[in-house]
């Protein structure tokens, strides 16, 4: 994975190293970042060792996680280093029978704070948070829920009530002088906030918020109850384009996929978002920040904002909100910060924090008071989005008003996509009976139905996890959890009836004898399934079958010399090696090189070998980039055999991404292991969402 030189940071090739199970175990670039990652038997990250080098004397930082058996809920997350005594952060989670987070206790005071931080949460019958408070001791009993008993590093106590449709009705702050803010709604637009007031009723309150016909906020108070108004302009695709406050403005520009590309704020700063690297430009100063992730977890930030380049390790809560930063040098300087469950600050701006990310690790815009959360903009002070959810989830009744955040249960759920709530640290299903992990409760007991548009996602999920037929081979690895863009299937097949013509006109093996198809269970030679939400990748190789013929002697990697004939016979697939040399195909091995794949893109090489002789090999380099709106596929080296790429998404119809016919029926123009060495880029085609855009 390459990161270009930008804002004074040098270019860098970031490499992910994998263990024997295909899971990321280390991360390195211009320096090392992650020395080791250990996993639970179910693939959850249990410990990360962070250091610039594995050499003795280089100080390390350790992140450890413990999970509940059965539910896989996060129970404890700790951070310690080799400079400070005890833990830098020690988060302990407790849950009720329904899975709601009851408490998050941090027993480790650091960075100038002399007290622990104990958060408690209570809920109503709709699983909406009604109180969030910080008692002096790690005790959430109702008797201790008093102003006098508040304490900790950043004390607060907020109480909430809700309307029947799931909107916030009141918010009471009990810290210091108690104050209740009432939320007012217009009867003609009952789901959209009209104003807030510290009065007891909304009678006679002047509207502070206005909306367009699509439900986008066009006028809002700078802060709840403020007389200072902001005007908001929206683009044709429903993205926020500009926020104006008096004579000053903040502008937003997006890329073709609808992702935030550029933000310009009133301070004269322009921020360019280019994947993991962000460039900040001001009249007298420019700098950049670069973030690093492994297994879907953000672990480090590199920045040169203070004119010197500094690397910091970061750690956070179950939803990805970073709360701790540790410098990677020998001082291991610690910064710590605190937020409410809805993402508002609980402390002054943390000193030495390495980037502008906060709630859910999303960009926080202090000039507007908004947080950019993928598809939408979020107001942490109100605890809701400023535009309606682009994804209508009829099964989530508390989300139907379109503006609420995470069903008003932000300690348990999160919404990192801006589209619908997810559960737990990695976006797990929120329903105990969600057998197919589609986000709905399949309470009819049928594990094969989810209410998808055409059922294609279920079939793809079953094909992905259904294993191979007898004689097949399978390998799996994980590229890190990410936004759910569905299951992407890359499948190689042979469209002809016969294959492997050692003698022209006399095929030795049966082909798949089919054309392109969307059916995930169709015949194949090789198939790869990528679950973009979990990061799981499964690669299967099917056994071959001999052409029905008179008896003859053939040579097989698996069985040596063998006489076959008469009816078709099965020939087992060759073993699969991960991240070995392509020349291992000469010894009868299928080789898959996972290269620098991550949760956003698969970058890999596939070197397949015929099961009888090491000829007619597959030698392909593939790049698959998946965003919310598009999937881009590039195939280079040799176009053999046929290839099809299909995307299966929950609650979406199946979508063609790419189809490429084999260049030659024999495959002999791809000598084993040499297609990408001697004959670089014999073919190089690119598709976007089913349309060929290069070398078509």
KEMAR-350074 format. One record per atom (N, C-alpha, C): residue in one letter; x, y, z. Coordinates in steps of 0.2 Angstrom, whole numbers, plus 5000, padded with zeros to 4 digits. Layout:
<recs>
AXYZ
...
</recs>
This chain:
<recs>
X500449945000
X500050005000
X500450065000
X500450104995
X500850164994
X500550224997
X500950265000
X500750335002
X501250384999
X500950434995
X501350484992
X501650534996
X502250564994
X502450624998
X501950674998
X501850705004
X501350765004
X501450805010
X501350865010
X501350915015
X502050905020
X502550885017
X503250875020
X503350805023
X502850765023
X502950695024
X503250655018
X503750615019
X503950575013
X503550525011
X503650505005
X503250445002
X503450385006
X502950335006
X503050275010
X502750215007
X503050165007
X502750095005
X502550065012
X501950055014
X501750025020
X501549955018
X501849905022
X501749835021
X501449805027
X500949755025
X500649715030
X500949645030
X501149625035
X501349555035
X500849505039
X500849445036
X500249405038
X500549345042
X500149315046
X500349255050
X500149195045
X500149135048
X500049075044
X499349065043
X498849095046
X498149095045
X497949155041
X498349185038
X498149245033
X497949305037
X498049315043
X497849375047
X498449415048
X498349485048
X498849535048
X499249525055
X499849525055
X500249515061
X500749565062
X500949605057
X501449665058
X501349715053
X501549775054
X501449835049
X502149875049
X502349885043
X503049925043
X502949965037
X503450025037
X503450065031
X504150095032
X504250165032
X504950195033
X505250175040
X504750155044
X504950125051
X504450065052
X504550025057
X504049985060
X503550015064
X502949995063
X502350015067
X502049965072
X501949905069
X501649855073
X502149795073
X502349775079
X502849715079
X502449655079
X501849645082
X501549585082
X500849595084
X500349555081
X499649555083
X499449485085
X499149475090
X498949405092
X498149405092
X497849345091
X497149345090
X496849285094
X496149295095
X495849245099
X495649185094
X495449125096
X495249075091
X494749095086
X494349145087
X493849175083
X494049225079
X494749245079
X494949305075
X494949375078
X494749385084
X494649445087
X495349465089
X495549525088
X496249555091
X496249555098
X496749515101
X496849515108
X497449555110
X497949565107
X498549605109
X498849635103
X499049695103
X499549725098
X500149755102
X500749735099
X501349765101
X501549815096
X501649885099
X501749935095
X502449965096
X502949965091
X503549995092
X503950005085
X504350055085
X504750075079
X505250015077
X505349975082
X505849915080
X505749865086
X505949805084
X505949755089
X506549745093
X507049795091
X507749785095
X507649805102
X508049775106
X508149785113
X508249855115
X507949885119
X508049955121
X507550005118
X507149985112
X506650025109
X506050015113
X505750065116
X505150065121
X504550045117
X504149995119
X503549975116
X502949995120
X502349995116
X501750005119
X501249945117
X500849925122
X500449865121
X499749885122
X499349855118
X498549865118
X498349795119
X497949775124
X497649715125
X496849715126
X496549665123
X495849655123
X495649595126
X495049595129
X494749525132
X494049525130
X493749475128
X493149465125
X492649415129
X492049425129
X491549385133
X491449315128
X491549265131
X491449195128
X490749195126
X490649175119
X489949165117
X489749225113
X489649285116
X489449345113
X489949385109
X490649375111
X491249405108
X491149485110
X490749505115
X490749575117
X491449595120
X491649655119
X492249675122
X492149685130
X492549655134
X492549655141
X493049705144
X493649705141
X494149745144
X494649765139
X494849825139
X495349855134
X495949895138
X496549865138
X497049905142
X497649925137
X497949975140
X498550005136
X499050015142
X499649985140
X500250005145
X500850005140
X501350035143
X502050045140
X502650025144
X503250045142
X503850025146
X504150085149
X503750135150
X503950195154
X503550205160
X502950205160
X502450215166
X502350155170
X502150165176
X501950115180
X501250105180
X501050035179
X500350025178
X500050035171
X499350035171
X499050045164
X498950125163
X499050135156
X498850205154
X498150215153
X497850155151
X497050155150
X496850085152
X496350085155
X496050015158
X495350015158
X495050005152
X494250015151
X493949945152
X493449945157
X493149885158
X492349895156
X492049845153
X491349855150
X490949805154
X490349825156
X489849785159
X489149795154
X488849735154
X488249735150
X487649715153
X487049725151
X486449695154
X486249635150
X485649605151
X485449545148
X485349555140
X485149615139
X484949635132
X485549655128
X486149665131
X486749685128
X486849755128
X486449795132
X486649865132
X487249875137
X487649925135
X488249945139
X487949975145
X488149945151
X487949975158
X488450025160
X489050005159
X489650045162
X490250035158
X490650095158
X491350085156
X491750125161
X492150085164
X492650105170
X493350105167
X493650165168
X494350175166
X494750185173
X495050135175
X495450145182
X496050175181
X496250195175
X496950215175
X497050295173
X497150335178
X497250405177
X497950425175
X497950465169
X498550485166
X498550555164
X499050575161
X499050645157
X498850705161
X499050705167
X498850765172
X498150755175
X497850705174
X497250685177
X497350645183
X497150655189
X497350615195
X496750565197
X496250565193
X495650525195
X495450475190
X495150415191
X494950375186
X494350405183
X494050365178
X493450395175
X492950335174
X492450345178
X491850285178
X491250315175
X491050285170
X490450305166
X489950255167
X489250275169
X488750235170
X488150255165
X487750205163
X487150215158
X486550185160
X485950215160
X485350185161
X484950195155
X484350155154
X484050145148
X483250145149
X482850165144
X482150155145
X481950085141
X481350075141
X481050015138
X481250005130
X481350065127
X481550055120
X482350055119
X482750045124
X483450035124
X483750105122
X483450155124
X483750225123
X484050245130
X484650275129
X484950305135
X484550355139
X484450355145
X484050405149
X484550445154
X485050405156
X485550445160
X486250415159
X486750465158
X487450445158
X487750495163
X488150465167
X488450495173
X489150465175
X489550505179
X490150485181
X490250485189
X490050425192
X490150425200
X490850425202
X490950445208
X491650445211
X491950375211
X491550325212
X491750255213
X491450215207
X491750165206
X491550115201
X490850085203
X490350115204
X489750095206
X489150135203
X488750095199
X488150125195
X487550115199
X487450105205
X486850105209
X486450165208
X485850155208
X485350215208
X485450265214
X485650235219
X485650275225
X486250325225
X486750305221
X487350355220
X487350405214
X486750405211
X486650445205
X486450515208
X486850555211
X486750615214
X487250665211
X487150735212
X487650775210
X488250775215
X488050765221
X488650765226
X489150705225
X488850655222
X489250595221
X489650595214
X489550645210
X489950645204
X490650655205
X491050625200
X491750635201
X492150605195
X492750595196
X493150575191
X493550625187
X493950605182
X494350645178
X493950695174
X493350685172
X493050735168
X492250725169
X492050745175
X491350725178
X490750755173
X490250725173
X489650745170
X489050705172
X488450725171
X487850695172
X487350725167
X487150685162
X486650705157
X486050655157
X485450685157
X484850645157
X484450665151
X484050615148
X483750625142
X483050595142
X482550625139
X481950595137
X481750605130
X481250565127
X481150555120
X480450565118
X480350585112
X479650585109
X479450515107
X478850505106
X478650435104
X478950415097
X479150465093
X479450435087
X480250435087
X480550435093
X481250425094
X481650485094
X481350545094
X481850605094
X481950625101
X482450665102
X482650685109
X482150745111
X481850735117
X481350785119
X481650835124
X482050805129
X482350855133
X483050825135
X483550865137
X484150855139
X484350895145
X484450865151
X484650895157
X485350885159
X485750935160
X486350935162
X486350945170
X486650895173
X486550905181
X487250925184
X487750935180
X488450955183
X488351035184
X488651055190
X488651125191
X487851145192
X487751205189
X487051225189
X486551185184
X486051155187
X485651105182
X485351145177
X485251125171
X484851155166
X484551105161
X483951115160
X483551075155
X483451105149
X483651075143
X483551105137
X482951065133
X482451095131
X481851065128
X481951075120
X481851015117
X481851015110
X481151025107
X481151065102
X480451085099
X480451065092
X479851035090
X479751005083
X479151045080
X479151055074
X478551085070
X478051025068
X477451035069
X476950985068
X476950975060
X477051025056
X477051005049
X477650975046
X478250965050
X478850925049
X479050895055
X478650845058
X478750825065
X479350785066
X479750765061
X480350735063
X480950775063
X480950845061
X481450885060
X481450935066
X482050945069
X482050995075
X481951065073
X481551095076
X481351165074
X481751215079
X481851205085
X482151245090
X482351215096
X482751245100
X482851215107
X482751275112
X482551265118
X482451315123
X482551295130
X482751335134
X482851315141
X482151325145
X481651345141
X481051355145
X480651285145
X480151285149
X479751225150
X479351195144
X479151245140
X478751225134
X479051255128
X478751235122
X479051265116
X478551315113
X478051335117
X477551385115
X477951455114
X477851485108
X478051545106
X478851545105
X479151495105
X479851485103
X480051505096
X480451545094
X480651565087
X481051505084
X480851485078
X481251425075
X481951445074
X482351405075
X483151415074
X483351365069
X482951315066
X483251275061
X482751275056
X482951265049
X482551265043
X482851205039
X482451185034
X482551125030
X482351135023
X482651105018
X482451095012
X481951045011
X481751035004
X481250975003
X481450905004
X482150905004
X482450835005
X482650825013
X482450865017
X482650855024
X483250885026
X483650915022
X484350935023
X484251005027
X484651015032
X484651075036
X484951135032
X484551185032
X484751245028
X484951305033
X484651305039
X484851355044
X484851315050
X485351335054
X485451305061
X485751355066
X485651345072
X485951385077
X486751355078
X487151405079
X487851385079
X487951335085
X487651345091
X487651295096
X486951295098
X486751245101
X485951235103
X485751295107
X485251335105
X484951395109
X485351455107
X485851455103
X486251515101
X485851555096
X485851625097
X485551675092
X485951675086
X486551655086
X487051655080
X486751605075
X486651625069
X486351575064
X486851555059
X486851495056
X487251475051
X486851455045
X487051475039
X486651455033
X487051395029
X486651345027
X486951285024
X486751275017
X487151265013
X487051245006
X487251175004
X486851145000
X486851074998
X486951064991
X487351014989
X487450994982
X486950944979
X486950934973
X486450894970
X486350824972
X486950794975
X486950724978
X486750724985
X486550784988
X486350784995
X486950785000
X487550814997
X488150825002
X488150895004
X488350905010
X488450975012
X489051015008
X488851065005
X489351105001
X489651165004
X489251195008
X489551265012
X489151275018
X489451305023
X489151325029
X489451395030
X488951445030
X489051515030
X488851545037
X489251585040
X489051615047
X489251685046
X488851735045
X488951805043
X489351805037
X489951835037
X490451845031
X490951785030
X490951735035
X491451685034
X491051625032
X491451575029
X491151515026
X491651455027
X491351395027
X491751335026
X491451295020
X491951275016
X491751245010
X491951175010
X491551125006
X491651055006
X491651034998
X492150994996
X492150964990
X492250894990
X491950854986
X491850784986
X492150754980
X492350684981
X492650654975
X492050614971
X492250584966
X491650544962
X491250494966
X491550474971
X491150424975
X490850454981
X490850524981
X490450554986
X490850554993
X491450544993
X491850544999
X492150614999
X492250645006
X492550705007
X493250715004
X493350765000
X494050764997
X494350835000
X494050885000
X494350955002
X493850985007
X494151015012
X493751055016
X494151125017
X493851185016
X494151245018
X493751285023
X494151305028
X493851335034
X493951405034
X493651445039
X493651515039
X494351545041
X494751495044
X495451515046
X495951515041
X495751505034
X496151505029
X496551435028
X496251385031
X496551325031
X496251275026
X496551245021
X496351195016
X496551125018
X496151085019
X496251015021
X496150965015
X496650925013
X496550885007
X496550815010
X495950775009
X495950705012
X496150655006
X496650625007
X496850575002
X497050505005
X496450475007
X496550405010
X496850415017
X497450385018
X497750385025
X498150445026
X498250485021
X498650545022
X498150605021
X498250655025
X497850715025
X498350775025
X498250825020
X498750875019
X498350945021
X498750985026
X498451045028
X498851105025
X498551145022
X498851205019
X498551275022
X499051315024
X498851385027
X499351425023
X499251495024
X499651545020
X500351535022
X500551525029
X501251525031
X501451455034
X501051405032
X501251345035
X500851285032
X501251235031
X500851175028
X501151115032
X500751065033
X500951005036
X500450945034
X500550885036
X500150825034
X500150785040
X499650745040
X499550685045
X499450625041
X499650565044
X499550505040
X499450455046
X498850415045
X498650365050
X498850295047
X498850255052
X499050185051
X498550135054
X498350085051
X497850035053
X498149965052
X497849925056
X498049855055
X497449815058
X497149765054
X496549725056
X495949775057
X495949825054
X495349875054
X495449925060
X495949925064
X496049965070
X496550015069
X496450075070
X496950135070
X497350125075
X498050125074
X498550115079
X499050175079
X499150215074
X499650265075
X499450325070
X499750385072
X499750445068
X500450475067
X500550495061
X501250525060
X501050595057
X501350645060
X501250715059
X501850755059
X501850815055
X502350865056
X502150935057
X501550935060
X501251005061
X501651045065
X502051025070
X502451065074
X503151075071
X503251065064
X503851075061
X504351015061
X504250975067
X504650905067
X504150855066
X504350795063
X503950745062
X503950695068
X503250685070
X503150645076
X502650585075
X502850535078
X502450475077
X502150465084
X501450455084
X501050435091
X500650375090
X500650335095
X500150275095
X499550295098
X498950275095
X498350295098
X497950235100
X497450235105
X497050185107
X496350215109
X495850175108
X495150205110
X494650155113
X494050175111
X493550135114
X493250085109
X492750045111
X492449995106
X492150025100
X492050085099
X491850115093
X492350155089
X492950145091
X493450175087
X493650255089
X493350275094
X493450345096
X494150345100
X494650375097
X495250375101
X495250415107
X495450395112
X495450425119
X496150435122
X496650395119
X497350395122
X497850405116
X498350445117
X498950455112
X499550445116
X500050405114
X500650395117
X501250405112
X501650455113
X502250465108
X502650405107
X502850395101
X503250335100
X503950335101
X504250395104
X504950405106
X505050375113
X505650385115
X505750355122
X505450395128
X505150455127
X504850485132
X504150455133
X503850425128
X503150395129
X502650445132
X502650505130
X502250555132
X501550535131
X501050545136
X500350525136
X499950585135
X499450585131
X498850625131
X498250585131
X497750615135
X497150585136
X496550625135
X495950605132
X495350645132
X494750605133
X494150645134
X493550615136
X492950645132
X492450605130
X491850625127
X491250595130
X490750625129
X490050595131
X489850545126
X489350505128
X489250445123
X488950475117
X488750535116
X488550565110
X489050595106
X489650595109
X490250625106
X490450695107
X490150725112
X490350795114
X490950795119
X491350845119
X491950855123
X491750855130
X492150825134
X492050825142
X492650865145
X493150875141
X493750905144
X494050965139
X494451015141
X494751055137
X495151025131
X495251055126
X495651025120
X496250995123
X496350925121
X496950885124
X497550915121
X498050925125
X498750945122
X499050895119
X499450915113
X499850865110
X499450805106
X498850825105
X498450775101
X498650775094
X498750715091
X499150715084
X498750725078
X498050725078
X497650745072
X496950775074
X496550785069
X495950825070
X495350775071
X495450715072
X494950665073
X494650655080
X494050645081
X493750635087
X493250585088
X492650595088
X492150545088
X492150495082
X492150435084
X492150375079
X492750385075
X493250425077
X493850435073
X493750475066
X493250515067
X493050555061
X493250625061
X493350665056
X493550735056
X493050775060
X493350815065
X492950865069
X493150935066
X492550965064
X492651035061
X492451085067
X492951115070
X492851165075
X492551225073
X492551245066
X492351305064
X491551305063
X491251245062
X490551235061
X490251195067
X490651165071
X490351125076
X490051055074
X490251035068
X490050975065
X490550925064
X490350855064
X490850805063
X490650765057
X491150755052
X490950725046
X490950645047
X490450615047
X490350545048
X490150515041
X490650495037
X490550465031
X489950495027
X489350465027
X488850485022
X488550555024
X488650575031
X488250635033
X488650675038
X488350735040
X488650775045
X488250765051
X488650765057
X488350755063
X488550815068
X487950825072
X488050875077
X488050845084
X488650845087
X488750805094
X488350845099
X488250905099
X487950945104
X487150925104
X486850915098
X486150895098
X486150815098
X486650775097
X486550705097
X486250685091
X486250715085
X485850695079
X486250725073
X486050685067
X486350715061
X485950775058
X486250805053
X485850865051
X485550855044
X485550795042
X485150775036
X484850705037
X484350685033
X484050615034
X484550565032
X484350505035
X484750445033
X484650425026
X485150415022
X485050395015
X484850325014
X484850285020
X484650215020
X484050205024
X483450195022
X482850185026
X482850105028
X482850105035
X482950035038
X482250025042
X481749995038
X481049985041
X481049945047
X481549905048
X481649855054
X481849895060
X482149955059
X482449985065
X481950045066
X481450035071
X480950085071
X481150155074
X481650145079
X481950205082
X482350255077
X482450225071
X482850265066
X482450295061
X481750285061
X481350305056
X481250375055
X481350415061
X481350485060
X481950515056
X482450475055
X482950495050
X483550535052
X483450565058
X484050605061
X484350585067
X484050535071
X484350515077
X485050475076
X485450475081
X486050445080
X486050375084
X486150315081
X486250255084
X485650235088
X485050255086
X484450235090
X484450265097
X484850315098
X484850355104
X485150305110
X485650255107
X485950215112
X486750215110
X487050265111
X487750275108
X488250235111
X488150215118
X488650175121
X488650105118
X488150085116
X488050015114
X488150005106
X487850055102
X487850055095
X488250115093
X488450105086
X488750165083
X488550165076
X488650225072
X488450235065
X489050265061
X489550225060
X490150255057
X490050265050
X489550235047
X489450245040
X488950305038
X488650325044
X488050375043
X487450355040
X487350285040
X486850255036
X486350215041
X486650175045
X486250135050
X486650115056
X486350105062
X486750085067
X487150015067
X487650005070
X487949945070
X488149925078
X488349865079
X488449855086
X489149835088
X489449845094
X490049815096
X490649855092
X491249825093
X491849855091
X491949855083
X491649805080
X491749795073
X491149785069
X490649825071
X490049825067
X489649755066
X489649725072
X489249655072
X488549675072
X488149615070
X487449625070
X487149645077
X486649685077
X486249705083
X485749665085
X485649605082
X485049555083
X485349485085
X485049455090
X485349395092
X485149345087
X484549355083
X484349305078
X484449325071
X484949365070
X485149385064
X485649335061
X485349275059
X485749225057
X486249235051
X485949285046
X486349295040
X486749365041
X486749395047
X487149455048
X486949515043
X486249515042
X486049565037
X485749625041
X485849625047
X485549685051
X484849675053
X484549625052
X483849615053
X483749555058
X483249555062
X483049495066
X482649445063
X482949395061
X482649335057
X482249295062
X481749325065
X481349285071
X480849235068
X480849225061
X480449175059
X480749105060
X481449105062
X481749045063
X482049015056
X481949055051
X482249025044
X482949065043
X483449025043
X484149045043
X484349065036
X483849055031
X484049065024
X483649125021
X483249165025
X482949215022
X483149275026
X483149335023
X483349395026
X482949455024
X482549445019
X482249505016
X482649545011
X483149515008
X483549555003
X483149554997
X483349604992
X482949614986
X482849554983
X483349514981
X483249454977
X483549394981
X483749394987
X484049334990
X484749324988
X485049364984
X485749344981
X486249354986
X486249394991
X486749404996
X486749335000
X486149315002
X486149245006
X486549195002
X486349184996
X486649134992
X487449144991
X487649204991
X488349214990
X488649204997
X488349215003
X488649205009
X488649125010
X488149095008
X488149025009
X488748985004
X488849014998
X489348984994
X490049004997
X490149065000
X490749085003
X490949035009
X490449015013
X490648975019
X490448905018
X490248885012
X490048815011
X490548765010
X491248795009
X491748745008
X491848725001
X492248684999
X492348654992
X492048584992
X492048564986
X491848494985
X492448444986
X492348384987
X492848334988
X493448344983
X494048344986
X494548354981
X494748424980
X494448474983
X494548544982
X495048564988
X495348624987
X495748664992
X495548724993
X495648755000
X495448815002
X495948845006
X495948915006
X496348955010
X495949015012
X496149045018
X495849105020
X496249155024
X496149215024
X496549265027
X496049325029
X496249375032
X495849435034
X496249495032
X495949545029
X496249605027
X495949665031
X495649655037
X495349705041
X494649725040
X494349735045
X493649755045
X493549825042
X492949835039
X492849895036
X492149915035
X491949965031
X491249975030
X490949925026
X490349905027
X490049855023
X489849865016
X490249845011
X490049855004
X489849785001
X489649735006
X489449675004
X489949625003
X489849564999
X490249514997
X490449524990
X491149524989
X491349534982
X491649464980
X491449444974
X491649374972
X492049384966
X492649354965
X493049354960
X493149274958
X492949264952
X492849194950
X493249174943
X493649124943
X493949104937
X493549044934
X493449034928
X493148974925
X493348964918
X493248914915
X493348894908
X492748884905
X492548924900
X491948924897
X491848864892
X492348834890
X492348784885
X492148714888
X491948664884
X491748604887
X492448564889
X492948574885
X493548534886
X494148584888
X494648564892
X495148604894
X495848564894
X496348604894
X497048574894
X497148534888
X497248564882
X497348524876
X498148514875
X498448464878
X499148444877
X499248434870
X498748394867
X498748384859
X498148424857
X498248474852
X497748514849
X497148474847
X496548494850
X495948454848
X495748394852
X496248384857
X496148324862
X496248354869
X495648384872
X495748404879
X495748354884
X496148364889
X496248314894
X495748314900
X495548374901
X495148394907
X494448424904
X493948414908
X493348454907
X493348524909
X493048574905
X493048634907
X492348644911
X492148714912
X491548724916
X490948724911
X491048734904
X490548734899
X489948774901
X490148844902
X489548894904
X489848954902
X489349004901
X489449074900
X489449114907
X489549174907
X489549214913
X488849214916
X488949214923
X488349204927
X488349244934
X487849264936
X487849294943
X487749244948
X487549184947
X487449134952
X488049114956
X488049134962
X488749124966
X488849044967
X488449004965
X488548934966
X488748894959
X488848934954
X489048904948
X489748874948
X489848834943
X490548794942
X491148844941
X491748824944
X492248874943
X492948824944
X493448864942
X494148834943
X494448864950
X494348924950
X494548964957
X494049014958
X493949024965
X493449074967
X493749114973
X493649174973
X493849214979
X493249254982
X493049244988
X492549284991
X492849334996
X492649394996
X492949455000
X492349485004
X492249465010
X491749505015
X492049565017
X491749625014
X492049685015
X491949715022
X491449685025
X491249705032
X491749675037
X491849615037
X492249575042
X492949575040
X493149585033
X493849575031
X494049505029
X493549465030
X493749395029
X493749375021
X494349345019
X494449325012
X494449245012
X494049215007
X494149145006
X494249134999
X494849084998
X495049074991
X494948994990
X494548974985
X494448904984
X494748884977
X494948824977
X495148794971
X494748724970
X494448724964
X494048664963
X494448604961
X494248544962
X494548484959
X494448484951
X494848454947
X494648444940
X494448374939
X494148364933
X493848304930
X494148284924
X494348224923
X494648204916
X494148204911
X494348214905
X493848204899
X493648124898
X493048114898
X492948044896
X493248014890
X493647964891
X494047944885
X494247864886
X494547844881
X494847774881
X495447784887
X495647724889
X496147724895
X496847754892
X497147794896
X497747824895
X498147834901
X498847844901
X499247864907
X499347934907
X499247964912
X499348034913
X499848044919
X500048104920
X500548124926
X500148174930
X500148164936
X499848214941
X500348234946
X500248294948
X500648314954
X500448274960
X499848264961
X499648234967
X499748164968
X499648124962
X499648054962
X500248024958
X500648064955
X501148034950
X500848004944
X501147954941
X500847924935
X500147884937
X499647894933
X499047864934
X498647844927
X498347794927
X498047774921
X497247784922
X496947824917
X496247844918
X495947824911
X495347824911
X494947814905
X494247794907
X493847784902
X493147774902
X492747834905
X492447824911
X492047884913
X492547934916
X492247994917
X492748054919
X492948034927
X493548054928
X493748044935
X494048104938
X493948114945
X494148174948
X494848174949
X495148234948
X495848244950
X495948294955
X496148284961
X496148334966
X496548394964
X496348454967
X496648514966
X497348514970
X497748554967
X498448564971
X498348604977
X498848594982
X498848634988
X498948714986
X498648754991
X498748824990
X499248854995
X499748894993
X500248924997
X500049004997
X500149035003
X500049105003
X500649135004
X500749194999
X501349234999
X502049194999
X502049144994
X502649114992
X502849134985
X503349114983
X503649134976
X503149104971
X503049144965
X502649114960
X502949054957
X503549044957
X503948984954
X503748924958
X503348924964
X503148864967
X502648824963
X502348864958
X501848824953
X502248774950
X502948774949
X503348724945
X503348664949
X503248664956
X503148604960
X502448584962
X502048614958
X501348584958
X500948624964
X501048684965
X500748724970
X500348784967
X499748794970
X499348854968
X499648914973
X499848974970
X500149024974
X499649084974
X499549114980
X499149174981
X499549224985
X499749284982
X500149334985
X499649384987
X499549404993
X499049444996
X499349524996
X499949524995
X500249594994
X500049644999
X499849704997
X499749755002
X498949765003
X498549715003
X497849715004
X497649745010
X497149785011
X496849815017
X496049815016
X495749845021
X495049845021
X494749885015
X495049925012
X494849965006
X494949934999
X495449894999
X495649864992
X496049794993
X495949754988
X496349694988
X496849704982
X497449694984
X497949694979
X498349624979
X498249584974
X498549524975
X498749494968
X499049434968
X499249404963
X499049324963
X498749304958
X498549234958
X498949194953
X499249144955
X499649094951
X499349024952
X498949004947
X498648934948
X498948884943
X498948824945
X499248774941
X498748724939
X498848694933
X498448634931
X498548574935
X498048534937
X498148484941
X498548424938
X498648424932
X499048364929
X499748384927
X499848434924
X500548464923
X500648534924
X501248554925
X501348624927
X501348664920
X500848664917
X500748704911
X500048734911
X499948784907
X499248814907
X499048844913
X499548884916
X499448914923
X499048974922
X498748994928
X498449064929
X498949104932
X499049164928
X499549214931
X499249284930
X498949304935
X498549364936
X498749404941
X498749474940
X498849524945
X498149554946
X497849564952
X497249594953
X497249644958
X496849704956
X496749754961
X495949764961
X495649764967
X494949774968
X494849824973
X494649884971
X494549944976
X493749954977
X493549944983
X492849954984
X492650014989
X492250054987
X491950104991
X491250104991
X490850144995
X490150144996
X489750144989
X490050174984
X489650184978
X489950144972
X490550124972
X490850094966
X491350044968
X491449994963
X491949944964
X492349944957
X493049954958
X493549954953
X493949894952
X494049864947
X494349804946
X494949814940
X495549794942
X496049794937
X496349724936
X496449704930
X496749634929
X497349644924
X497949624926
X498449624922
X498849554922
X499349554917
X499749494916
X499349454910
X499149394912
X498849354906
X498149344907
X497749354902
X496949344902
X496849274901
X496949234906
X496749164906
X496649144913
X496049104915
X495549084910
X495049144910
X494349124909
X493849174910
X493749204917
X493549264918
X493549294924
X492849334925
X492549324931
X491949364932
X491949394939
X491749454940
X491749484947
X491049514948
X490749494954
X490049514956
X490049534963
X489649584964
X489549614971
X488849594973
X488849564979
X488249544983
X488149584989
X487649624990
X487549674995
X486849654999
X486849665005
X486249665009
X485749715007
X485149695005
X484549745003
X484749774997
X485149744993
X485249774986
X485249714981
X485049734975
X485149684969
X485849664968
X485949604965
X486649584963
X486849634958
X487549644958
X487849694953
X488449664949
X488449664942
X489049644939
X489549694940
X490149674941
X490749724942
X491249714936
X491349654934
X491849644928
X491749574925
X491849574918
X491849504915
X492449514910
X492849464910
X493449454905
X493449384902
X493449384896
X493549314892
X494249304892
X494449234892
X495049214891
X495349234884
X496049244884
X496349264877
X496449204873
X496649144876
X496749084872
X496449034876
X496248974873
X495848924876
X496348874880
X497048874878
X497448834881
X497748854887
X497848924888
X498248944893
X498948944893
X499248914888
X499948904887
X500348964887
X500049024885
X500449084884
X500549114891
X500449074896
X500549094903
X500949044907
X501649044905
X502048994908
X502049004915
X502148944919
X502148944926
X502548994929
X502249034933
X502649084937
X503049134933
X502949144927
X503249184922
X502849244919
X502149234920
X501749284917
X501849354919
X502049354926
X502149424928
X502849444929
X503349394926
X504049414926
X504349424920
X504249374915
X504449384908
X504049424904
X503349424905
X502849444900
X502449494904
X502749544907
X502349594911
X501749624907
X501249624911
X500649664908
X500449644901
X500449574899
X500249554893
X499549584891
X499149584896
X498449614896
X498349654902
X498049714901
X497849754907
X497249794906
X496749764909
X496049794908
X495749824915
X495349874915
X495049894921
X494349904920
X493949894925
X493249894925
X492949934931
X492449974930
X492150014936
X491349994935
X491149964940
X490449954941
X490149914935
X490549874932
X490249834926
X490449864919
X490749924919
X490949954913
X491649944912
X491949924906
X492649924905
X492849994903
X493350014906
X493550084905
X494350084903
X494650034902
X495350034900
X495449964896
X495849974890
X496049914886
X495449874885
X494849904883
X494249864882
X494249824875
</recs>
